[in-house]
Amino acid sequence: MIEPPSHAGALFVAVDVHYLPDGVARAAMVGADERSFSRVTQTRTAMVRAGAPYKPGEFYLRELPPLRAVIQATRDLALIVIDGYVDLDPDGRPGLGAHVYAEFGAPVIGVAKTRFKTATHAARVLRGQSSRPLYVTAAGMTVAEAASVVSEMAGQFRLPDALRLADRLARGWCERQRLDRSGVPGVCP
């Protein structure tokens, strides 16, 4: 097992973006003070005009502007976990995560739920009782270390709780429903 480095005062974030029919994107960030995200310490959402329309291979043009609205560039930013790929092939063709890494300078882990044909280098991580893997890529750390981090992230399901919560926040589910405010990861705060 890789021993996690000490990051006193560091911020670990998981992010997601959801697009509304009216051309607006809702971005969400879930923050923790350690990389397992066992205790969420903060959340943030922002509504911004959706960026460029979706084009295969240029997803970052659409996703990066909303992510800028919820990720604060700070020297304490220790890790960013995204829903998607860091790079799209073994030669390093940049995906969203590569652009996030270039923008913020913190290590980035990409966690994708579906296989991208050319991403043959992605580590497959099984979590919970699922027989369907997550596809993990990374920048600023090795793919093996990133896979270890994802496998150890809080939550009993296939998708780590921090990404599940970021997805719920981005979809506005936490605003539309009065949910448990217990602070349990994976439940809207």
N, C-alpha and C positions, 0 to 999 in steps of 0.2 A: 504494500500500500504506500502511496506517495503521501508524505507528511505535508499538510498544507502550511504554507508560510504564515507567519504572524503578520496581521494587517490591522494593528490597533488604529481605530478611527476610520477604517476603510469602508467604502460603500460598494456593495455588490448589487447589481441591478438585473432584472429580467424585464424585457419590453415586448410589446406587441402593438399592432395598428389594425384598426377596422375601418372600412370605408362605408360611409352612409350614402344613400341614394341621391342626396342633394349636393354632391361634390365636396363634402367635408369629410375629413379623416379624424378619427378619435384615436389618439395615441395614449398608451398607458405604460407606467413604470412601477415596478414593485421593487422595493429596496430592503436589504438586510445588512447586518453587520458581520456576516460570515457566509462563506460560499455554499453551504448546504441549504441556506435560506430556511432554516428551521424556525426562525422567528422573524416575521416581516415587521420592519420598523417604520416603513413609510410607503405611501403610494402617491402617485401623481397621475393626472390625466390632463390632456389638452386637446382642444378642438382646433384644427387648422384646415385651411383650404387644401384639398387634395393636390398632390404634385402632378407630375406628368402621368399620362395614361399608361396602363400596364403594357410593357413590351418584354417578351422573353429575353433574358440576358441583361436587361436594364431595369430590373426590379428596384434597384437602389434609388433610381431617380424618383420613384413614387414613394418609397418608404423613408428615405433619409430625412426629408423636411419635417414630417410629423415626429420622428424620433428626436430630432434636435429640440423640439418643444418640451420634451419630458426628461431628457438626459442632461443633467447639468455637468458641463465640462469642469472638472475639479481635479486637483492632484490626488484627492482621496478616492477617486474612482478606481476600484481594484479589479472589477470584472463586469462585463456586459454579456448577458445571455439573450440571444435573439431566437425568434421562431423563423428558421430558414437556414440557408447555407452561408458559410464564410467564403468558400471558394467552390467553383462549379466543376473542376476537374483536377486531376493530379498535377497538371502543369501550373496550377495557380490562377486560372481565369477567375477574376474577382466576382464574388457574389455580394449580396447585401452586407454580410459580416465583414468582408475585407474593407468596404467603404466605411463602415462604422469604426473599425479599428484605425483606419487612416484619419478619420475625423476626431476621435476622442483619445487615441493613444493607449487605451486600457486593453488588456487581453479580451478577446471576444470568443465566445462559444456559440456555434450555430447548432440548433437542435431542430431537425426537420422531421416531419411526420411521414413524408412520402419520399421514395427514392427518386433522385434525379439521375437520369440515364448516364451522364458523363461523370458523376461524382463517385467514381469507383474507389476513391481513397477514403471516403467517409467511414468512420468506425460505426459499427452496428451495436447499439446498446439495448438490451432487454431490461425492462423495469416492471415491477409488480408481477401480476399473473399473465401479462400480455405475451403472446407469441409473435407479435409484430414489433420489429425493432424501430428504434429512433435512429436517425442518421446524424452523426456528430462530426463537425468540422471545427477548426480553430485557427485563430491568429494570436500571436503573442504567447503561445504555449503549444506543446505538442498535442496532436490529436489523441494520443494515448492518455495524457493527463486530462484533457477535456472529457474524454469518455468516462474516466474515473470520477470526475466532478459530477457529471450528469447522473451517473449510477448512484452516487451518494446524496444527491439533492433530496430534500424532504418530499414526502408523499408516497403513497402506496400504489399509485396508479402508473400507467405507462408514461404519461406526461408529468414532469415534476410540478408540484403545487405552485411554485412561483410563476411558471409559464401559464398554468391553468388560470391563476388569479389575474395575471396580466391580460389574458384573453377575455375574461369576464368583464374586467374594467373597460377594455377597449370596445367591447360590444355594448357597453352601457347597461349591462345586466344589473350591476350594483346600484345604479341610479333608478332603475325601473321597479326594482323589487326591494322590499324591506327584508333583508336577509340577516342572519345571525351576525352580530357584531363582536363575537368572542375573540377575534384575532386569530382564529385557527387558520393556518395557511390553506389556501384553496377555497376558502369561504370569504365572501366579500367583507371587508373591514367596516 
